[in-house]
């Protein structure tokens, strides 16, 4: 019986405290912080798409070009640990739909398409322009997702979150001082989001550089890690 009364008392106390917290005056504010760290990883996708009447022909051409790309990149300094296959597919292609097809028209297979892509992720940041230039010359016809990033951005989230929390406390103090209220306690803290923003790479510059026979040097720059939180204070 005593145990039952204790449980009821604890539950009642918890509900009462929650109700009180809902009734007290509050200050709610959001705060963010951004830290910047030097990029330590280059990442991009290099792909080859080939088409032929037979799957064997499309695959053979694709394999030769990809082998050429990889040989050139390894000769330039990439290691086998710096890349991996990210996509490989063989798909049929079909006759295009005519403008005014006859009643008995049927779509048929007219060839095959082979796609083979590798994902490059390396700490050799200085090779960005060379990797793209060599890949193009070796036969790559798809280069995408070029970015400089961080191998482990998770390591810096804590720093960004701490800075966002410190900013929230500072902002709350400033608001309280300006409005003549007192901060009693923090009622809740919630994480809204964290973002990692890498420098954007414009591939147009590589097309122009390749046409002129020169290689464009690229500076990796910094990666931004942003954290945003919401804090709720009890005030009086």
Buried (B, 14 or more C-beta within 10 A) or exposed (E): EEEEEEEEEEEEEEEEEEEEBEEEEBBEBBBBBBBEBEBBBBBBBBBBBBBBEEBEBBBBBBBEBBEBBBEBBEEEEBEEEBBEEBEBEBEEBEEEEEEEEEEEEEEEEEBBBBBBBBBBBBEBBEBBBBBBBBBBEBBBEBBEEBBBBBEEBEEBBEBBBEBBBEBBBEBBEEBBEEEEBEBBEBBEEEEEEBEBBBBEBEEEEBEEBBEEEEBBEBEBBBBBBBBBBBBBBBBE
